[in-house]
Amino acid sequence: MADAFQILADPTRRRLVEELRGGERSVGDLVKVVGIGQPGARGGAGCRVGGGCGAVRPEGRGRLYALRPGPVVEPDGWMRGYRDMWEKRLDRFEAEAGR
């Protein structure tokens, strides 16, 4: 199973994730916006679903893809530790520069 880092490492998948941030999309919508073929859109969305970052819902004869935010926040949690470290360093720098 792919993790969020593997999924977001691919530029096409990142574009698909960005598009799905706005809500559910059909494969046809994803093809138009992302500029890939229908098999690629289905495969990319399928990879996210397999990795736990997406969900598929049947809608008539088609399917709607959506983003599940839970797994996508994994990178944010990982980066938070680095962000905290840099903010502390920048606070010290600001204190020194303001003297």
C-alpha positions in Angstrom: 0.0 0.0 0.0 1.3 3.4 -1.0 1.8 6.1 1.6 1.0 9.8 1.2 4.6 10.6 0.4 4.7 8.1 -2.5 1.4 9.3 -3.8 2.4 13.0 -3.7 5.8 12.4 -5.2 4.2 11.9 -8.6 3.4 15.2 -10.3 0.3 13.8 -12.0 -1.1 12.4 -8.8 -0.4 15.8 -7.1 -2.5 17.5 -9.8 -5.2 15.0 -9.2 -5.1 15.5 -5.5 -5.2 19.3 -6.0 -8.3 18.9 -8.3 -10.0 16.7 -5.8 -9.5 19.3 -3.0 -12.5 21.1 -4.5 -14.8 18.1 -4.1 -15.9 15.0 -5.9 -15.0 14.7 -9.6 -15.8 12.3 -12.4 -13.0 10.7 -14.4 -14.2 12.9 -17.3 -13.7 16.1 -15.2 -10.2 14.9 -14.1 -9.2 14.2 -17.7 -10.1 17.7 -18.8 -8.5 19.5 -15.9 -5.3 17.4 -15.4 -4.8 16.8 -19.2 -4.2 13.0 -19.1 -6.1 10.2 -20.7 -9.0 8.4 -19.1 -7.0 5.3 -18.3 -4.4 7.5 -16.6 -7.0 9.4 -14.6 -8.6 6.1 -13.5 -5.2 4.7 -12.6 -4.0 7.7 -10.7 -7.3 7.9 -8.8 -7.1 4.2 -8.2 -3.6 4.5 -6.8 -4.9 7.1 -4.3 -7.8 4.9 -3.4 -5.4 2.0 -2.9 -3.1 4.1 -0.8 -6.0 5.2 1.4 -6.0 8.8 0.2 -9.1 8.7 -2.0 -12.6 7.2 -2.2 -14.8 6.1 -5.1 -18.5 6.4 -5.1 -20.8 4.9 -7.8 -23.0 7.5 -9.4 -25.3 6.1 -12.1 -23.1 4.3 -14.7 -20.0 6.3 -13.6 -18.0 6.8 -10.5 -17.1 9.9 -8.6 -13.6 10.2 -7.0 -13.1 12.2 -3.8 -10.2 13.0 -1.6 -10.0 11.6 2.0 -8.1 14.2 4.0 -6.9 11.9 6.8 -4.0 10.2 5.0 -3.0 13.4 3.1 -2.2 15.1 6.4 0.5 12.6 7.1 3.2 14.8 5.4 2.0 17.8 7.4 2.5 16.0 10.7 6.0 14.9 9.5 6.9 18.5 8.5 5.5 20.0 11.7 8.6 18.9 13.7 10.8 20.7 11.2 8.6 23.7 11.1 8.7 24.0 14.9 12.5 23.8 14.8 12.9 26.5 12.2 10.4 28.8 13.9 12.4 28.6 17.1 15.5 29.4 15.2 13.9 32.3 13.4 12.5 33.7 16.7 16.0 33.7 18.2 17.3 35.4 15.0 14.6 38.0 15.2 15.4 38.6 18.9 19.1 39.1 18.0 18.4 41.2 15.0 16.1 43.5 16.9 18.7 44.4 19.5 
